[in-house]
C-alpha cells in the first residue's frame, strides 16, 4: 500500500494534536462504550495510525516517531482515567457518558466525511447496517453474559495463555471503530479483575500477576500489527466498502455508550421517577454541551482542510505553469 500521507510532524501543533488523541484513547480504555479508533477518525489521524501500526517493522523510525506522541498521550490518559475519571464515572456514570456521547455525536460528521461521494449499492448498505449492529450487539451481550468479578487476578498458566490471546482480541478495538476496549473486557468478565489487580501492594505480593498483565500487553501489541496489516490491505483494495462499514461501526458505537454493564447498572439504580428525570435532564444538557464543542471543532478543522486543499491546488497549478513555460523556452 502506498503511504497515504506524510507521517512527519512539521510543527508542534500536529504533534500536540496526536498527544491529545492518545490521551482520549487512554481514557477510552477506562471508560466503557468509547471507541479509540473512532476518536482517531475524528482527529483525522486514523489512516496514518493504522498505516504506522502495520508498517512499524518496515519503516520503524518513521512509524515510531509518528506513534510516539500518541503513545505518550495514551499512557497519560490511562493514568488519569484510572486514578481520577474512573472515580467520577463510578459515582455518576450516566452523566459522564452523556458528555462523551455529545462529543462523539458532534464529531460524527468528520467520520461521515470519509465516505463523501461514495456511491451506495446493496453491498454497501448491508456493510453499513452490519457496522451499526456489531457494536450494539457486543454492548447488549456484555450486559447479559458477563461474569464480571471485582476480585483481583489469580495467576495460573491457563490464565496467562488466555490473557495473551485476549490481548490480541482486544487490540481489534483500537483498529476497528465502534468497538470499546473496556466493553469487550467486560464481555469476557475481566475488566473489574484487571482494575482490582493494578495496585502496588498486590502486584508486589503476586509477581506472576505482573507477568499475566505483560502477556496481555504483548498480545495486544502483536494484534495491533497483524490486524493493521490486514486493514491496510482492505484500504488498498476495497477502501470505499471498508469505510462504509467503518462509518456504520462509528455510529453504532455512539449507541453502545448507553448499552454496557456499567450504564445498565446505573439505570437499575434509579429508584424513583424524580431521580430518572434529574439524571436525564443533566445528561441532556451535558450531551448538548459536548455536541456543540465537538461540532465547532469539526467545522474549524474542515475550514483548515479546505484552505490546505486550495493551497495544494494553487501549488500544483503554479508547478504546471512553470513546467509549461520551461517547455516553451526549450522549443
N, C-alpha and C positions, 0 to 999 in steps of 0.2 A: 504493500500500500504506500502511495506517495505521501510524504509528510503533509498534513492538511494545512498547517500554519506554522510560522516561525515560532520556535519554542523559547527563544531567548527573551528575557525581560529587558526592555530598552530603557526603563526608568523605574523609580521606586514605586510609583503609583500602581502599575500592574502587579508588582511583587507583593505589595501590601494587600491588594485585592485577592491574591492567591492565599495569603495568610488568613484573611477573613473567611474565605471559602473553607479552608481547612478547619478553622475554629468552629464554624457552623456544622461541618461534617462530624467533628468531635462531639458536639452537643447532640447531634442526631444519633450517635451511638448510644447515648444515655437515655434520650427521650424517645419513647415508643411512637411509631407512626410516621416519623420524619425520614425521608429518603435522602441519603447523601448524594447519590447520583443525580437526583432531581435538582438539588441545590447547585451541582456543578453545571447543569444545563442553564439554570437561571443566571449564573455568573458568566456564561459564555465560555467556560473552560472545559466542558465535558469531552469534546473530541480530542483536545490536546492531552487531557488527563488519561483517557483510555489509550491513546497512541503511546504515551510515555510509559504506562504500565506494560503494554505489550511489547515494547522495544527497549526495555531497560537494559538488557544484556547486549543488544546490537549497538546501541548508541548510549552507552552508560553515562558518560559525563553530561551530555546534553539533556537526557531524560531525567537524570538525578537532580541536576540543578533546577529543572522546571518543577519537579515534585517536592524539592526541599522546603520551600515556603508553605506548601500545602501540608506537608508532614509536620512542620513546626506548629502550624495552626491546629492540626488535629490533636497533638499532644496537649496543647493549652486548652482546647475545647473539651477534651475528655476529663482533664483535671478540674476545670471549672464546673463542668456538668456533674461530675461525681461528688464534688465537695460542696457545691452551692446550689446549682439549678435543680439537682435531684431532690434536695430537701424542700425547695419551693414547690416542685412538681408533686411530691408526695402529699404536701399539705393542700394544694389546690390544683389538681391535675387538669380538670376541665378548663379552667380559666387560662392556664399556661398553654394548653393545646390550642385554644381558640386564637390566641395571639399568633402562634406559629402557623396555624391554618390560614389566618388572614394574610400573613406574609407569603405563604405558598400560593394562595388564590390570586393575589395581586401580581405575583410573578409569573403566573401560568402563561400569559400572552408571550413571554420571552421563550417559553418552551414550545408553544404552538408555532412560533416563527420558523422552527426547524422544518416544518412541512408546508411552508408557504408556497403556493403554486403547484403542489403535488396533485396529480390527477387521481381522483378516487375511483376505485373499482371494487368488485366483490371481495377480492382477496384482502385489500387494504382495510375495508370496512370490518371484515372478520378479525384481522390483526388488531385493529383499534379497539374493538369490543373485547377481545381477549385481554388486551393490555389493561383495560379498566377492571375486568373481572378478577384477574390473578391476584393483585394486592388485596382486593376486598375479600376474596376467598381466604387468603392467608390470615388476614385480620380476624375473620369470623372463626376460622378453625383454631387460631391461637387462644380464643376465648373459651372454647368448649372442650378442647382436648389437652390443654396444657396440664402438666403435672408439676407445677411450679413449687419450689421449695425455697424458703429463706435460710435454710441450713447451709453452712459453708461446704465447699467441695471436699470430699474424702478421696484422695488419690489412689487409684488402682490401675494395674496395667491395661485393663479393658477400657477404663475411663480415659486414659491417656490416648489410646488409639481413637476412641470416639471423639475426643476433643480435637485431634489433628484433622479428622475428616470433617467435623463440624466447622472448623476454621475455614476450610475450602468452600463449604456450602454457604457460610455467612458472607464470604467475600463477594458473592453474587450481588448482595445488597448494595455494594459500592460500585458495581458495574452496570446493573440493570436498574434504571429509575423506577420508582414506585414501590420498591421493597425496603422495609425498615430493618436495620440490624437488630435493634432491641426487640422488635416484634417477633422476628424469626427466632431469636434466642428464647423468647417466652414460649413460642410454639413448641420448642424442644424441652421446655421446663428448666432451662439453665441460667436464665437471666438473673434471677434472685440469688442463686447459688454463687454465681461469679461475683456479684456485688458484695455478698456477705463474706467472701474469701479475701477480698482485697483490703486487708488490714495488716499492718506491720507485725503485730504480735502473733497473729495466726500464721502468717507466712513464715515467720522465723521459727515457729514451733513445728511447722509442717513443710519442709523444703520441697517435698515431692509435688506439692500443690503448685509451686513456682514452675516446676518442670511441666506440669499439666497445662498451665496457662501459656507457657512458652510454646508448647506444641500447638495450642490453639492459634497463636500469633503466626507461627511458621506456616501452618496450613492455610491461614488467611492470606499471607503474602504470596504463597505459591498459587493459590486460587486467583488472586488478582492478576498475576502474569498470564496464567493459562487462559482464563476467561476473557481477558482483554485482547489477547491474540485472536481468539475466535470472533470477538465482536468487531475487531478491526477488519477481518476478512469479510464479515457481513456488510460493514460500511462500504467496503470496496466494491462488492458485487451487487448488493441489494440495499443501497442507502435509503431510498425513499420508503421501501417496505419496512425496513428496520426502524426508522424514525417514526413511522406511523404507529407502530406498536409501542414504541418508547413514549410517545405523547399520551397514548392511552394509559400506559403504566403510571405516568406522572399524574394524570387526572384521577386515576384510581387511588393513588397514594394519599391524595387530599381527603378522600372519603375514609380511608383506613385510619387516619389520625383520630377519628371518632369511633373506631371499631378495633379496640385492642384490650387486653386484660385489665390494664391499669384504669383506662377510661370506663370500662364496663363496671369495675369495682366502684368507681366514683358515682356512676348512675345509681347503682343499687344502694349507695349510702345515703342518698337523698330521701329524707323521711317525711317531708311534707310538701304540699303544693307551693307554699310560700318559698320554701328553700329552692325548689325547682326553678321558679320564676326569678329568684335572686341570682342564681348561678347563670341562667340563660341570659338575663339582662346584662350582667357584667361581661359574659362571654361574647355576646353580640357586639358590644362596644369595643372590646379589645380586638375582635375579628375585624371590625371596620377600620380600626387604627392600623392594624398590621397590613390590611389591604391597601390603604391609602399610601402608606410609607413605601411598600414594595412596588406598587404600580407607578408611583412617581419616579422611583429609581429605574424601572424598566423604560419609561418614556425618556428619561435622561440618557440611558445607555443607547437607546435607539437613535437619538439625535447625534451622539458621538459616532455611532457606527455609520450613520448616513453621511456625516462630514468626512469620515475616513474613506468611505466609498467614493465620494465626489473627488476628494484629493487624489485617490488612486487613479480614477478615470482621467483626471487632468494630467497627471504624470505620464500615463500611458499615451495620451494624445500628444503631449509635448515630445515624447520619445519618437513617436511616429513622424511628427513634423520634422524633427531634426534628422531622422533617417532619410526622409524624402528629399530634404534639402541636400544632404550629402550625396544621395544617389544622382540628383540633378547636376551637381557640380562635377561628379565623376563622368557624366555623359558629355 
